[in-house]
Structure formats: structure tokens, C-alpha cells
């Protein structure tokens, strides 16, 4: 299922932005893009996602910046000491005065602009704030997925109802009536007897009975009806159902293929093909479901 979540925050000299995206996937695939100094967040972020999602390709990115107030100016005492020694040598050699303070500070390397170093306590506070904002972004993503899920539920139920209706049409087809089957077999036997008088009529009758038995789709129809009931129960549950619906869709397709191969009448054959189309459409939607 697809979704997107974003949140931002700041603490002290630091500001950050979380972005969480998900697209369809058969399993749960996590990709985290965190700054190198924040690897300690990775396990907690993974655990939070894994506790709430079961399917989807999820990408998490964290962008961290230091604000202007996070810089400080420091005097490089080693460089200053060397400059003062050189200035003293020049003063003795030339009799000139020592350089003024502003002149010394203007020299390259005397002053350094460096990032402030955070204490362990401050660092812990910052990471706690980051994780809190991550949860906000993740919840926004989950809300988007739930909204999509509600829409998909209607589509899936529609396809399940279509499969149920086609299954019922096959079950109640006039072509499955004993009289209709008997007439088709008699017609086929009559054609064979007309073309080859050497056929044994008793043996031909036995073979016809076997063909009729193998062509019966009663078991397939019953299994389809059971799968329809199971699919409806899954949709009504609050648990992750994507994988189970995917399996049921495969079972639907297996029964539909068998019905198409056994179909001895045009209406059953047409219903079987329509059934396969509805099942394919169901499987396509099931790939998007958690």
C-alpha cells in the first residue's frame, strides 16, 4: 500500500526533517537513510515500523542541519603563540611595536569557527525529540494507508461478490442437469456410432459414463463457495490479510482453470472465463493490501 508521512522538529542548535514513504510490496522491505552520526536511531526506527507494518517497500529518510547558533569561535592557542614569538623576533630586529590585538585576530588560523559539542545529556534529549517526530511521520503514513485500505476494501468485496455470482451461475446452469448431460452424451455416442460401426456399444457406454463423471464440476463449485466465504471473513477481520487473500486468490484461480478445462457446455465455459477475469482483477488489488 502507498502512503507518505513528514514531520520536522528542532532542539538546541539542531533541526531535522523526517520523511517516510511506502509503495506496494509482497513483504516488508525497509530502507533507512540516516546521517552517519545517527546510526543509533536505526534499530528503534526499524522496530517501530515492523511492529505496525507487515507489507510494503518503506523508505525512511532523516535530514539533520545545524542552525547558525550552533557555531562558536575559538582561539587557536598554538597558532597564536607561534605568531607572538615571530612578532617578538621582528620587534627586536626592527624596533617596531608589537602588533595590536585586532591585527593578531585577523591573521589566518588564529581564530577557528567550530561546531559546538553537545554533552551526552543534550544528545540524548535531541535523539528523543527526533524519535518523537518520527512517530508523527509514521502515523501520518499509516493514516494514508488506512484511507487507501478503506477504498480497496470496497473493490475487493465487489470482486468477491462477482466471483460468488459467477460460481452460482455455474452451479445452477441448466447444462449441469442430468437430462442435459445425458442428451449431450447420447448425441456424441450417436455421432461416433454413425462414423464407425465397429465400436462396441456397451464399452462406449461405460466410457461415456466415465467422461461424464470426470467432467462434473460439483467439487470445484463447492470449493469456490468455501473460498468466497473465507475471503469475506478475512475482509471483516481487523488483522493483516494481504498474504492470506493472495493465497485464496491463487486457490480461486486453480478451481477456475479446472472448471474451464472440464466445461462441456458453452454457458459454463463462458462463466469460467469471466471467473478467471474477475480473479485476476482480485489478485491485482490484493497485492496492495496490508
Helices and strands as residue ranges (DSSP letters): E 3-11, E 14-23, E 28-33, G 36-41, H 42-50, E 56-66, G 68-70, E 71-75, H 77-94, H 101-106, E 111-115, H 120-171, G 174-176, H 178-195, H 201-215, H 218-236, H 242-262, H 266-286
